[in-house]
Amino acid sequence: MSAQDFLVELGTEELPPKALKKLGDAFLAGIEKGLKDAGLDYAQARVYAAPRRLAVVVDQLATQQPDRSVNLDGPPVQAAFDAEGKPTQAALGFARKCGVDLAEIDSSGPKLRFSRTIAGEPASELLPAIVQASLDALPIPKRMRWAARKDEFVRPTQWLVMLLGDAVVDCEILAQRAGRESRGHRFHHPEPVRIARPASYLSALREAKVLADFQERRQLIQRRVAELADQQRGRAIVPDDLLDEVTALVEWPVPLVCSFEERFLAVPQEALISTMQDNQKYFCLLDAEGRLLPRFITVANLESQDPAQIVAGNEKVVRPRLTDAEFFFKQDKKQRLEAFNARLANVVFQADLGTVLEKAQRVSQLAGQVAAGIGGDPALARRAGLLSKADLATEMVGEFPEMQGIAGYYYALNDGEHPDVAAALNEQYMPRGAGAELPATLTGAAVAVADKLDTLVGIFGIGMLPTGSKDPYALRRAALGVLRILIEKGLDLDLAKAVERAVELYGPRVKSEGLAAQVLEFIFDRLRARYEDEGIDVAAYLAVRAVQPASALDFDQRVQAVQAFRTLPEAEALAAANKRVSNLLGKYEGRLPEAVEPRWFDNATEFSLYSAIQQAEQAVQPLAADRHYREALARLAALRDPVDAFFDAVLVNAEDSSVRANRYALLARLRGLFLGVADISALG
């Protein structure tokens, strides 16, 4: 079967830069799906995306769809014809469904059957519908119309190229008649660009000053920006999302170095970087110490004969933004940070939970308790908690919301606050995302945990629990943040007491009955997914969850120990034995004796198990108390032989009630040894 390369390029007005890459990938996926559904084989397909075009090139596309057989089963023959052999409505309906007369239906088998071979269609006739379907399925939140047409797309269309081999695929899509004329750079080459065949697409556009390949443009920008930064003895900040957006803004990228006045460096550099990245799409430069340089890189969309004019224009544009940041910074510093708390008394945190100032006051008290629990300074934590939301009322954060916490850090330092207090104002929001940075100070960790627990308790306390698809207060992220801080920083906080204190601080604003337990369950539930991501078996998590440790760090240490225990050769047998013991104890009726009495033993294996348990208690209990859980479980593994021997030789439910009770007491003591670490029966 013959094959030809295929090209489709849809030309438009400038596409939304933040969506360009996603649109291109979806366009390619849609076309590949359409080709596969149609049975059209091809070697490979690639997408090209630039500000004014989406294109897909398919190598060695089959020019003819293969013939295919259709076999449809209908109703049973006895239901298709009555006693006189006349067709029923079931038979007639099946024939109509197949689009043929009943005489063409095969009735020789147990069911009516229609078989037909459908001749394949030429690819040139199938491709327009495949392209149209792919464009219709693009992830476009809001489509637009243009002129007097009813066609809708993300932006008005301007041209359409569709070639199969060197021939134009005759069709009209989104108000554009297919041809072979594309368009070059809007300024460098506004004339039509003739595409002879799909293989020449990239080179023809390159001659017209258009780099159609998104990845090629991205790599060029990244490389050139790094070279220019090195020339300035700096390092460029190149976030992936910003690099993608800039790539989507230009067809012919030309990075240029610009500068701004050094006086602006007195402003927090985060504010300057934020406005240059978010508003101007510039790449900022840092020196070897991580300090902002008074220079930045812009990416022009053309090769200017006088690039100095482009540089001057960008420097002129950025100056007012930096001046605004400078003004807000100076205005805010005219009063102490704490003074801004007064404004927060009029800002609602949540309608049922009070103001932001009240939240800060609760966080202050809770942070003091958390700090005491993790070895921090309670006084510093209380002070940081009180100031934690003050910068929300500043001019700087009002203009640059992403500066919350960061602005507070600078203003606290300006006021002469303790460095840890200042750092905590920024660290309270950490981690800001999955895998993001954690607080560096104990004060920051205390405030971050307190702030998140306050939110969890408050929102749960008014019944606004997250659902599968909705979590408007980011409660899952808050819970994961608490766990990450405590576990990864090795902070041994009694979460149960902290949550109970958070409930107390809300007072009558929340429904307190059962609230602490509900919040704790939600927090520890988040660990399950964390461990699954780390490759830890869910059984290890469930074994620890059963004993309900109050500390996240303690929980993690137990889980790691159980995971290691599962690799021991004795683990499976001991897990099964623990499960058996658990089931037996669960069915026992009556009160267990307070102590095991050897005088009731009547089998040597009972003495052996009792002796082994006594020795294990002496060795294991100190280990568990010091949280050497791995060593404790490794020591308990030695109980396998006496446990197996006991169950092989002893009938636990003896007829003599005293003997029976004594054996149950012995098993309870055995189970208690393991429960000092985890419920090993969950591994069975």
N, C-alpha and C positions, 0 to 999 in steps of 0.2 A: 504494500500500500504506500502511495506517495505521501510525502510530507513537505511542508513549507513553514518558514518562520511567520509568526503573526505579531502584529503591532497594533495596539490601540492607545491613542493619546487623546485625552479630553482637555482642551484648553479653556481656562476660565479667567475671571477676574481674580485678584489676589486671594488665595485661600487662607483661612484662619491659621496662623502659624503654630499655635499650641496643638492644633488637631491634625496638622498635615501628615505627620508620620503615621498616626493611627488610621487616617483615611487611606493612605497608600497601602498599608498592610491589609486593610479590610478589602480594598479593591482587588488586590492580588488574590486573597483568599476566596473571594466570591467568584472570580473568573476560573480559578483552579477547580472549585467545586462544580461549577457549571460544565467545564470540560469533562470532568470525571463522570458526572451524571449523564452526559450525552455519549459517553463511551469514546471520546476523542483522545487518543494517546498523544503524548508529547514528551520531549526530553527533559526540559526544565523551564521554569517561568521566573521572571524577575520583575520587580516593581521599580519605577522611577517616579520621584515626587519632587516638584519644585514649586515655588510660590504660585505660578500660573498654570500648572499642569499636573495631571496624574496620568501615568502611562504604565502599561504592562507589555513586556515582550515575551513571547512564548517560542521556544526553540523547537523546530522539527515537529510541528503540529500536524497530525493526520488530516489530510484534505477531504477525506470521505468517512462518514460514520459507518461502522460495520453493520451488516444486516443482523437483525435479532429476532428471535422467536418469542411469540406470546402464547402462553398456554393458560387458559382460564377454565376452572372447574365450576360447574353449575349445580343445580339441585339434583338429588337422586332421581334416577329414571322413573321409579314408581311414583314420585311426587310430580314428575314432569308431564305424565300422561294419565288420563283417567282409565276406567275399566274398558272403555270402548276404543282406547288408543288415541283419543283426541288430546291435543296439547292443553295443559293447564296454564293459568296465569303465570305460574312460576317459570314454565318453559318459555313462554312468550316474552316475559320480562327479561330473562337471561339473554335471549336473542337480541332484544332491543339494546341491552347493555353492551353487547358485542358489536352492534351496528350492522348485523347481517340478518338474512332470513333464517327461519328455524331450520329450513332444509339444509343449511350449511353447517349446522351443529351436529357433532358426532354423538350419537346416542347408543353406541355399541357397548359401552362399558357400564359400570354401576352408576356413574354420574354423567350428566351431560358435560361435554367438553368441547371447547373451541380452541383450535390451534391455528396460528397464522404466522407467517414470516413477514416481518416488516423490513422493507428495503431501507438501508441507511441513506441519510440525506447528506448533501455536500456540506462541508464545514462552513463554507461561505454563507450558507443559508441559516445555519444555527448560531453563528457567532453574534449577530446583532442582539438576539434575545438573551444570550448569555451575558453580554456586556451590560445590557439594560438592567437585567436582574441584579447584577453585582452592584451597579450604581444605586439602584433602588434600596438595596440592603445596607448601604453605608451608614455608619453610626453618626447620623446628623441630628442633633437635638432639635434644631429649628431650621426648616427649609425656607427658601425665599423664591418669590416670583419676580420676573423682570419684564419690562415692556408690557405688551398686551397679551402675552402668552400664558398658558395655564401650566406649562412645565415648571417643576420645582427642583431646586438643587441648593447646595450650600452657598454657592455664588453663581452669578450669571455666567453662562457658557459663551465661548467665543469661537471655538473651532473644534473640529474632530478629525483625527487621522485614524484610518483603519485600513491596514494592509495585510493581505495574506500572500506571502511571497512578494512579487512586485506588482500585484494587482490590488486595486481599491475594492474593499468590501462595500457594496452599494447598500446604504441604509441611512436613516435619519434617527438620531438619538439626542434627546434634550435640546431640540430646536436647531441642531447642527447637522448639515449634510456631510457625510463622510467624504474625505479626500486624502490627498497626500501632502498638503501644505500645512506645516506647523509655523510657529513664529519664534523668532529669536529674542534676544535681549531687548527690553522695551526702549532703551536708549542707544545701545551700541549697534543693534541690528534690528530695527523695527520692521524690516522687509520680511515677506514670507520666506520660509525655509522649506525647500522641496525635499521630501524624504523618498529616496528611490526604492528602498527596501528596508525591512525591519533591522537588519544587521548594521545598517549605516545610520541608525537613529542617533546614537550617542555622539558619533563623530560629526554628523551634520549640525547638531545643536551646539557642540563645542566650538565649531567654526563661527557660529552665530552668537558666541559669548554666553552660552547657557550650559551650566553643568547640571544635567538632569538627574544624575545619580545622587540621591540624598546622602549616602554614606561617603561618597567621594568628597562632596562639599564639606561634610562634617569633619572628616579627617584633615582636609586642607586647612580649615579654620583652626582646628586644634593644634596642628603642627605650626602654623604661621604665628598664632598667638603665643605659643611657647617660645618661638624664636625671638619675637619682638620683646617679650618679657625678659628673656635672658640678656638681650641687648641693653635693657634698662636696669640690669642687675637686680631683677626682681623675679617673682613667681606669680603667675596669673592664677586667679580663682576662677575655675571653670566648672561650675555645677553642670551635671548632665542635662537637666531640664532646660537650663539657660542655653547650653550649647545646641540642643535640639531646636529650641525656638529661634535662635539666630540663624541656624542652618535653614530653617523654613522661611526665613525672611528674605533671603538673597539668592539670586541665580548665578551671580559671578562675584564671589566673595573676595574683598580686598581689605584685610585688617590694617588699621592705622593707629599709631600711638598719639594720644591727646593728653592734656595736662589740666590741672586746676590749681588755684592759689594755695600755698602751703598753710595759710591761716586757717583753712577749713579743717586741718588735721587736729585742731583743738577740740573738735566735736567728736563724740564717740564714733569710732570707725565703723561700728556695726550699722549706724544710721546712714553713714555715707555709702557704705557698700550696698545696703538695702535699696536706697533710692537709685543708685546707678545701675544696679542689676534689674530691679523690678520695673522701674519707670523708663530707663533709657536703653536697657539691654546691652550694657557695657561689661567688659571683663576688667575687674579691678586688679591692681598689682600690690603685692606685699614684699617687704624686704626680708632679709635672712632671719630676722627676729620675729617675723609675723606682723610687723607694723605696716599700716597702709602707706603706700607711696602716693605722692601727689600726681599720679598719672593713671591712665586707663586706656583700654583698647576698644575701639569701635570697629565694626565690620561694615564697610561700605558695599554697595551693590553695583559698583562700576569702577572702572579704571579711569580716574580723573587726570586730565592734563595738568591740573593744579590741585593736587591733594591737600595743600595747605588750606585751601578754602573749606574743604570738608572738615578738616581738623578744627579750624576756627569756628565753624558752624556748630559742631558738637560741643566745643568748649563753651560757646555762648549759651547753648541750650541747657547744659548741666548746671551752670552757675546759679540760676534762680532756685533750683532744687536744693543745692548745697547751702545756699543762703537761708532758705527756710529752716533747714535742720539746725544751722548755727543760731538762728533767731530763737527757735523753740528751746534749744539747750540753754541759752543765756537767760531767757525768761524764767524757765523752771528753776534755775539755780538762785533766783532772787529770794526764795524762801526754802526752809528746810523741808526735806522729804516728808517728815512726819506731818507737816501742816496740810498736806494733800489728803490726809485721812478724813478731814472734816467733810470734804466733798463726797466721799464714799458713803456717808450716812444717807445720801439721797440717791444712791445707785443700787438698784435691786439685784441681788444675786439670783434669787428665785422667789417667785411671788409668795410661796408658803414658808420659805426658809429665811426671809429677812434680807438685810442689805449686805453689800460687799464689806462694809466696815464690821458688821457683826460676824461675818465669816472670818475676817482677819483676826478678830479678838478670840474666836474659838480656836483658830489655827495656832495662835500664840500660846494658849494654855495647853493645847494638846501637844504642840511641838516641844514644850518644856518637859512633859512626861516622856515623850519618845526619846529626847536627847538623854535623859537620865537612864533610860533603858539600854541605850547603845553606847554609853561611855562618852557622850558629848557634854557640852556645857549648857545646862537648862536655862540659865539667864540669857545667854546669847541666842538660844533658840527662841525663847519667848520674845525677845526684842526683834529678831528677824521676822517672826510670825506677825507681830504687830505692824511692821512696815511692809509686809509681803505684797500687799495690793495697792500701796500708796501711789506707785507710779502710773497706775491705770487712770488716774485723774490728772496726769501731767499733759502739757501741750505736746511734748515729744511723742508720747504713746498715742495721743489723739490723732496725730498726723501719720505716725508710723506704728501701726498696731503690732507689728512684728518685733518692736523694741521693748515690749513688756518684759519686765525682769531685767533686761540688759540696761535699760534706762535707770531703773531703781538701783542697780549696782553702782553706776557712775555717780548718781546723786548721793547715795549713802557714803561713798568714799569722800565726796566733796564736803559732806557734813561732818566728817571725822568719825564716822561709825567704825566699829571694829571690823577689820578686813573679812572675818568669817561671816559677820552679819551681812556685809555688802555682797559677798559671794553667794550667800544663801538666797538673796532676792532673785538672782538669776537661776540658781540651781533648783529652786522650788518647782520649776516647770520640767525638770529632767526626770526620766528620759523623754525627749520630745518625739520619739518614734521608735519603732522596732530596731533594736541594736544600737540606738543612739547613746550619746555620752551620759554617764551617771554623775551625780554630785560628787565633787572632790572633797568637800568638807563634811564633818559630822553634823555641823549646824545646818548645812544645806540639805543633807540627807534627812534630818529630823523634820525640817519644814516641808520638804517634798512629800514625805510619808504622811505627815499630819494633814497637809492640804488635800491629798488624795483620799485619805480616810474620811475626812470631813465631808467631802463631796459624796462619797459612796454611802455613808450613813444617812446624810440628808436626803438624797434622792430616793434611796430605798425606803427611808422612813416616811415618805409621802406617797409611797406606792407606785412610783414611776420606774418600774423595772425595765431593763432593756429587753427587747424582743429579738427574734432571730435576725430581722433585717434592720431594726432601728435601735440606735444607741445614741440619742442626741447629746447626752452629757458625757459621752466617751468613758463610761464606767468600766468597760472591759480594759481599755488602755490604762485607766487609773489603777485597776487591780494588778495588771501586769507590771506597771511601773513600781508599785509597792514591792512586789515579789522580787523584781530584778535588783532593786536597791538593797534589800535586806540580804538576798542570797549572794549576789555577785560581790558585794562589799563586805560580806562576812559579818553582818550585824545581827546580833542575837536578841531580837525584840519579841516580847510576849505580845503577839498580835491580839490575842483575846482581850487582854487588859486594855490595850490601846483603843480597840473598837468599843469596848464598854464605856470608856471615858468619853469617846466621841459622842456616844448616845446620850450620856449624862449632860454634856455641854449643850445639846440642842434643847433639852428640857421638854416642855409640852408641845414644841413645834412638830415633833415626830411621834409616831406610834411606836413606843419603845418595846412592847412585849414581843419577844422573840427576834427583835431586830438585829442584835449583835450576832446571834447564831446564823441568821440569814446572810448577813454581810460576810462573815467569816467563810461560810460555805461557798459563796460566790467567789471570794478571793482564791481559796484553795482549789476550786474547780478549774481556775485558769492554769494551774500547774500541769494538769493532765495533758493539755495540748503542747505545753512547753516540753514535757518529757518525751512525748511522741515524736516531736521534731528532733530531739536529741538521740532518738533511737533506743530509748529506755522503754521496756515492756510495760504496758498499762497495768499488768498484774503487780509490779513493784510499787507503782503509785497507789493502787488500791490497798495493798498490804499495809502501807504506812498511813493512808487516810483512815483506816479502821481504828487506829489508836489515837487519832486526833491530836497531833502535836500542836501546841499553841504558837510555836516559833517557825517562821518560814525557813530560816537557816537550819533549824533542827530537822524540819521536814525533809529538806533536801539532803542533809547528811544521812538520814535514815534510808531514803530512796537509793542513794548511791551505794550504801552498804547492802541493801537487799538485792540490787542489781548484780553486785559482785557475788553475793551468796548464791544466786541462781546458777552460777557457772560451776559450783562445787558438785562433785559426784553424789554427795549425800543429800543435796537440796530437794530432789524430787521425792525421795522417800520420806524425808522429814516433813515436807509440805503436806503429803498425803496423810501422814500420821497426825499432824496438827489439825487437819480437816476432820479426821475421824474423832479426835479428842474434842474438838469444838462441837461436833454433832452430838456426841455422847453427853457432854456437859449441858448442852442445850435442852436435852430431854430429861435430865435428872430432876426428879421431884423430891423436894425436901431440902433441908439445910445441910451444907457441907460441914464436916468437922473443921475446927479451927486449925488443927495440926494433924499431920500424918503420924499414925501410931504403928511402929514396926511390929508390935505384939500381935497385930491382926494379919501380918503377912503369913501366907502358907505356901509360898512358892519362891524358889531361889531367885527367879528373874525379878520379883518385886524388890528383894533386897538389893539386887544389882542396880536396878533403875533408881531406887531411892538414894543409894550411895552416889551414883553418877550425877543425880540432880543436886545433891548437897555440894559436891565438888564443883559443879558448873556454877552454882549460885555464888560460891566464894570467888570464882574467877571472873564471872561475867558481870555481876552487879556493879563492881567498881568500874569496869570498862564502859558499861552503859551509862553510868553516872557521869563519866568523863567524856561521853559521846564518842567513844572509840567503837562505833557500831560495827564496823567491818570485822575487827578483831573479836568482838563479842559473838557475832554470828559464826565466825570461823570456829570459835571454841565450842559453840553449841552444836556444830556439825558432828562433834564426837559422840553425841547422844544417839546417833542413828542405831548403832548395834544394840544397846540396852533397850531402846524403845521397840525395835523390831522383835527382840527376844521376848519382851513383855507381852506384846500382843499375840505372839505365836503360842505362848504357854498359858496365858491367864484369861479367864472369863471375867470381864469387868463386872457384869451383872450377876454376881454371886448370890446364892440363895440366902446366905447369912447377911442380914442387913448391916451389921457392923463391918464385916469384911467388904461388902459392897461400897459402903460410904467411905471407908478408908481408901479403897482403890480410886474412887472418884476424887478424893482429896489429893491423892498422889498425881493424878492426871491434871488437876487444876494447878498444882504447883509447877508441873512441867510446862503447861500452857503459859503460865505467868512469866516464866523465864523468857520465852520468845516474845511475849507481848511487851516486854521491856524495850524491844526494838521495833517490832512490827508484827502484824497478824500474818504469819507465814502460811496459814491455811489458805489464804487468798491466792497463793501460787499453785495450789493443787488443781 
